[in-house]
Structure formats: structure tokens, C-alpha cells
């Protein structure tokens, strides 16, 4: 059961890595502009060149695309969660059945041991009776042999 949460974590991490890369490049560009102008204390202050403004429609479409991807990921994770919960319910039911069967098995094994003990007792009694029978036969033979002489 550890495989599913691991997959979810890896899936979420792989989705966030490109987003982190995009945000770090924007921050890096902003920092490089700040460092280049602040680091030149001897030179006359040059006007920083403004970064070209990206097209608002392109930004919106990119944000919408990322939003759709994130919503699909959330839906997939929610579906996995529902399936996982269903599987947990089935596992609990199976566990209960397994416990009941194990209890029945223990009872049957106890009954089997009782039958084996009774069988052994009867076998011992049977062996004792057979020995008694043999002893009686042995006791009768000398009497019949002596009478014939």
C-alpha cells in the first residue's frame, strides 16, 4: 500500500518542478537587473532597461493551460483517493472474513485434536483388548493340548 502514496507524491513533485523553474527565471532576471545597476557605484547611474512586457493574452492562455493541468491532476488524485478508499473498505471486509475463517479454523483444529485424542484412546483400548484376547487364547491352548494327550 506504500506504492500508491509514493506515486502520488512523485506525480505532484514532477508537476511542480516546471512551475518552480519558471518562477525562478523571472526572479533571476529581476535580481540580475537590480545587481547590475546597484553594483556600479563609480559609473554614472544608467537607466535600467525595462524588460519587455509579455503579452497579456499569452499570459492568460498560459495561466489557463496551467490551471487546466492542475485541475486535471487534482481530479486524477481525487479519483485515486476514491479508489484507494474503496480498496480500503474491501480490505477491511476481507480482513473481517479472514478473522472469522481463522476462528473457524481454530475451532475445527481443536475438534480435530479432540477426535485424535479419542481415536488414540480407542486404539490403545483396542490394543489392550487384543492383548487380552491373545492372552486368553494362549491360556486356552495348553488346556486343549494337555487334554488330547
C-alpha positions in Angstrom: 0.0 0.0 0.0 3.0 2.3 0.2 3.3 2.3 -3.6 0.3 4.4 -4.2 1.2 7.4 -1.9 4.7 7.3 -3.3 3.4 7.6 -6.8 1.1 10.5 -5.8 4.0 12.4 -4.2 6.2 11.8 -7.3 3.4 12.9 -9.6 2.8 16.1 -7.7 6.5 16.8 -7.4 7.0 16.4 -11.2 4.1 18.8 -11.9 5.5 21.5 -9.6 9.2 21.3 -10.8 8.5 23.1 -14.1 6.4 25.8 -12.3 9.3 26.4 -9.9 11.7 26.7 -12.8 9.6 29.3 -14.5 9.2 31.4 -11.4 12.9 31.3 -10.6 13.9 32.6 -14.1 11.6 35.6 -13.6 13.1 36.2 -10.2 16.6 35.7 -11.5 16.0 38.3 -14.3 14.7 40.8 -11.8 17.7 40.2 -9.4 20.2 40.5 -12.2 18.8 43.9 -13.2 19.0 45.0 -9.6 22.5 43.7 -9.1 23.9 45.2 -12.3 22.6 48.7 -11.5 23.4 48.7 -7.8 26.9 47.2 -8.3 28.2 50.1 -10.4 28.9 52.8 -7.8 31.7 54.5 -9.8 29.9 54.8 -13.1 27.1 57.2 -13.7 23.7 55.7 -13.0 22.4 54.2 -16.2 18.7 53.9 -16.7 17.7 50.3 -16.3 16.3 48.8 -19.5 12.8 47.7 -18.7 12.1 44.1 -19.6 9.8 43.7 -22.5 6.3 43.3 -21.2 4.8 40.0 -22.2 1.5 39.9 -24.0 -1.4 39.7 -21.5 -3.3 37.3 -23.7 -0.3 34.9 -23.9 -0.1 35.1 -20.1 -3.8 34.4 -19.7 -3.7 31.5 -22.0 -0.6 30.1 -20.2 -2.3 30.5 -16.8 -5.5 28.9 -18.2 -3.5 26.0 -19.5 -1.6 25.6 -16.2 -5.0 25.8 -14.4 -6.5 23.1 -16.6 -3.4 20.9 -16.0 -3.6 21.4 -12.2 -7.3 20.7 -12.2 -6.8 17.5 -14.2 -4.1 16.5 -11.7 -6.4 17.3 -8.8 -9.2 15.3 -10.4 -6.8 12.3 -11.0 -5.6 12.5 -7.4 -9.2 12.6 -6.1 -10.1 9.6 -8.3 -7.1 7.8 -6.9 -8.2 8.7 -3.4 -11.7 7.4 -4.0 -10.4 4.1 -5.5 -8.0 3.9 -2.5 -10.8 4.4 -0.1 -12.9 1.7 -1.8 -9.9 -0.7 -1.7 -9.5 0.0 2.0 -13.2 -0.8 2.6 -12.7 -4.1 0.6 -9.6 -4.8 2.5 -11.4 -4.3 5.8 -14.2 -6.7 4.7 -11.7 -9.3 3.6 -9.8 -8.9 6.9 -13.0 -9.5 8.8 -13.8 -12.6 6.7 -10.2 -13.7 7.3 -10.6 -13.3 11.0 -13.8 -15.3 11.0 -12.3 -18.1 8.9 -9.3 -18.2 11.2 -11.6 -18.6 14.2 -13.5 -21.4 12.5 -10.2 -23.0 11.6 -9.0 -22.8 15.3 -12.3 -24.4 16.4 -12.0 -27.2 13.7 -8.4 -27.8 14.7 -9.5 -28.1 18.4 -12.2 -30.6 17.4 -9.7 -32.5 15.3 -7.3 -32.7 18.2 -10.2 -34.0 20.4 -11.1 -36.6 17.8 -7.4 -37.6 17.5 -7.2 -38.0 21.3 -10.4 -40.1 21.3 -9.0 -42.2 18.4 -5.7 -42.7 20.2 -7.6 -43.7 23.4 -9.8 -46.2 21.4 -6.7 -47.5 19.6 -5.0 -48.1 23.0 -8.1 -49.7 24.4 -8.4 -51.9 21.2 -4.7 -52.9 21.6 -5.3 -53.7 25.2 -8.4 -55.8 24.3 -6.4 -57.5 21.5 -3.6 -58.3 24.0 -6.2 -59.7 26.5 -7.7 -61.8 23.7 -4.3 -63.2 22.8 -3.6 -63.9 26.4 -6.9 -65.8 26.7 -6.1 -67.8 23.6 -2.7 -68.6 24.9 -4.2 -69.7 28.2 -6.7 -72.0 26.4 -4.2 -73.7 24.1 -2.3 -75.6 26.8 -5.6 -76.9 28.3 -6.7 -78.3 25.0 -3.3 -79.7 24.2 -3.0 -81.4 27.6 -6.5 -82.9 27.3 -5.6 -84.5 23.9 -2.6 -86.4 25.3 
